[in-house]
Amino acid sequence: MCACDGRRYRSNVGTWRTSLKDESKDLREAFVEAYPPYVAAVLAERGIAVDEILADAVVEGASVLDGLLRNLEDTAVPEQHSTPLELFREALRPIDRALGLIGAPEPPAGSGARRLAPWDHYGLSPGSSQVLSPSAHEAHLRWGVAKAAAMARLVDSTTGPLLGLFCPAQDRQLLVTHAETSGYRTVVMPTATPVAVAVVSAEERGADAIVREAATESRVVVYGRFIDDIDEMRFKSLGASTVVHADQFLEQPGEYLPFLA
C-alpha cells in the first residue's frame, strides 16, 4: 500500500489501467458516433448551413475527439484529470473556429446557448450527455459507474479521504450515497475537520466564504444551477479547482470526485 493525497491505493497499476477497458471503448465509440449528428443538430437549430469549411471542421473535430478519448482509455483511473464530457467539448473547438471563419453571428444573450468554456463563442458545448444520443448517454452512465467502482476498489475505505459538503439537503443525500460507495467519508461544512475535497453549491448563502476558507488546504469543486463565466472566474479566483454546472455534476459526480482528491 502507498499513501497518495490522503488515500491509500493498492499498488496494482495494471488493474488501474484496464479496469475501464470495455466501458471506455464503448464510450469512445458512442461519443464519436454522436459527434457529427450533434453538431449538425446544433447548427440546424441556429439556421446555419453546413458548407465545406464546416464539413471539414466536423471531420477534424470527430478525429480530435477519438484521439482524446483514446488517451483517456490509456490513462490510469486515479490520473484521469478530464471527464469524457469535457473532452467532447474540447473537440468542438474546430467547429467554433470554422463558425468564426464563415462569419456566423454569435448567439445573443438570453438565447439559451450556454458558453461552458471560455473559447466557446457559439455556445456549442453540451451540458449533459443526454443531448448527444441515447446510446452515448447510456455509455456515459456505464462508464461513470465503472469508474466509481474502480476507485472504490483502489481505496481503503477505513482511511478514505474526507469529503466536505456545503449544499442543499436534496443534493447532499445523492452526494453522500455516491461518496460512500466510492470510498469517501463525508462531513457537512462548515467544519473544523480538514477535508480532502470540498463540494460547494454556488447558490448556498455563504458559498464564497466557504470556498475561500476551504481552498487554503483542500481542493474545491463548486457547482451551481446558474453558473456563468463571471461566476466561474470569481470562484476560481477564490481558490476553486473546478466550477461546473449542477446538471453535469449531479448527473455524474464520480467524474469529478475521484481525481480531485
N, C-alpha and C positions, 0 to 999 in steps of 0.2 A: 504494500500500500504506500502511496505517496501523497503528501499534503499539497494541495493546489488551490489557492484562493479560498481558503476556508472549507474546502471539501476534501474528501479522501476518495481517490479513484483507484479502481483495480487496474493494475499495470498490464493490461492486455490490449495493446494498441491495435492489433489486428482486428479484435472484436469491435473496437470503436469505428474502424473504417468500413466494416462490412455489414454492420447491424441494420443499416437502412438501404442496403443494396437494391432490393426489389422495389421498395417504396419510392426510392429516389429515381430509379429508372422509369417507373410508371408515371411519376410526377413530371419528369422532364418531357416524356413523350406527350403527355396530356397538355402541358403548358405550351410546348412548341406547336402542337396541332391547333391549339386555341388562339395562338397569336394573330395569324392573318385575319380570321373572321372577326376577332375582337377589334382590331384596327379598322377593318372595313366598316363595321357597325358604328364605331365612334365617328368616323369620317362621314358616313351617310347621314347620321343624326345631325351633323353640323352642315350638311349640304355641300360637302367638299368632294369633288370628283377625283377619282384615283387616276392620275396621269403617270407618265413614265417615271418621273422623279420619285413620286410616292410609291409606285410599284417596286422600284429598286430599293427604296428605303425599307419596305416591308420584308423583302428578301434578306437584306442586311440585318435587320432587327431580329428576325427569326434565327438567323445564324448566330448572332451575338447571344441570344437567349440560350440556345443549345449549348454554346461554349461555357457560359456562366453556370448553367445547371450541371454540366459535366464536372466542372471544377468543384461544385458543391458536393457531388457524389464522392469525389476523391478526397474530401476533407474529413478529418476525424470529427466525430459528433461534437465533442466539447469545444472544438476550434472553429465551428461554423458560426461566423460573425455576421452573416447576411441571411435573410429569410428568402424563400422562393418568391414571395410576392414582391419583395424589394428588388430582386434580380429581374423579375418581369418588368417592373417599372424602369429599371436601368436600361433594359433592352428597347425601350421606347424612345430613347434619345435620337436615333436616326429619323424617326417619324417627326419628332419635334423640329429637327434641323431642316428636314425636307419641307415642312409646312412654312418655315421661315423663308426658305429659298423661293417658294412659289408665291410668297406674299399673302398667305392666308391670314385673315384677321383673327386676332386673339379673342377668345370668348369674353364678353363683357362681365363685369362683376354682377353677381346675382343670377347668372345663367345656370347655375347648378354644377358647372365644371369646377372641380376642386384641384388645386395645384398641390400635390403631395410631395413635390421635390422642387428645389429652387430653380432648376433648369426647365421645369415642365411648364412652358409658357402657354400651352394649349389645354392644360387640364386633362391630359391623356391617361394619367395613372389610375388604375382600378383601385377602389377602396377595399375590395374583397375579391377572393377567387370565385365567389358566386356569380359575378358578372362575366366571367370568362366562358365557362360552359359547365354543364352538369358533371361531365367526366373530369374536367380539371378541378372542380371544387371537391369532388369525391376523392380524387388522388391527393389533393392538398390536405384534406382531413386525415386520410390514412397516414400520410407522411408525418403530420403533426403528432398523431397518436403514437406512431412508431418511435419518433424522436423522444417524446416524453418517457416512453417505456425504456428506451435505451439509456437515457440519463438516469432513470431510477435504478437501473441495474448497476450503473457505474458509481453510484453514491452510497456511502454507508449512512443509512437513514438515521442512525442514532447520533451522528455528529454532522448531519447535513447542515447547509447554510441556513441562516435565518432570513426570512422574507418579511419585510415590514409593509403593512398595508394601510394606506390612508385613502379610503374610498367609500362610496355608499354601501349600505348593508347588502343590497341586492347584488352588487358586483363582488362583494367580499366573499360570499359563500361560494360562488363559482371559482374564484381565485384560490381560496383555501383548499377546495377539493382538488383542483389541478396541482397546486403546490405540494400537497401531501402525497399524491400519487407519484410525483416526480422527485421525491426525496428531500423536499424543503420542510423546515419548520416555519411556522408563521406567528406573527405578533401584530397587534393593532398599534398603529402610530397615532400620536407621538409616544415614544418610549425611551427610557434611559438606556435600554439594552442595545448595543451596537448591532446593526443588521448588515448582511452582505449585500442585499438588494432592497431598495425601497420602491414600491409601486404607489404612485400618487395620482389621484384623479384631479384633473385641472379644474373641475367645476366645484370642488370642495373648498369651503371658506378656509383660508389659511394655507392654501396649497403652496404659494410662493415661499412662505417661511419654512415649511416642511422640506421643500426641495433644497433650499439654501443650506439648511442645517444638515440634512441627510447627506448631501453631496460632499461634505467635508471628509467623510470616512466610508461612504458607501457608493455603489453605483445606483443611479436613479433612472427609472423609466416613468415617464409622465404620459398619461392617456387622457383623451377628452373627446366629447361628442361635438365640440365646436372649435376644434383646433384650427388655426390658420397660420400663415407664415410668420406673422408678428408674434403669436403665442409661442411658436417653435423657437424663434430667436430669443425670446425672453427667458423661457425655461432653460434653454441651453446656456444662456449667459449666467443663470443661477447655479449651473453645475449639472443639469440633467444629461445623462448619457444618450437617452433615446426619448423622442417625443413622437407619439403615434396616435392616430385616430382610434376612438373607442371601439368602433366596429371591427377594425383589424385586430386590435389587441385582445378583445374579449372573445373573438372567434377562435383565435389561435394563440393563447398566452404562452404555450410551450415553445413557440418560435422565438420569443424574446427572453424568457426567464433563464433557460439553460445556459446560454452563452454570456449572459450579463454577470453571472456570479463567478 
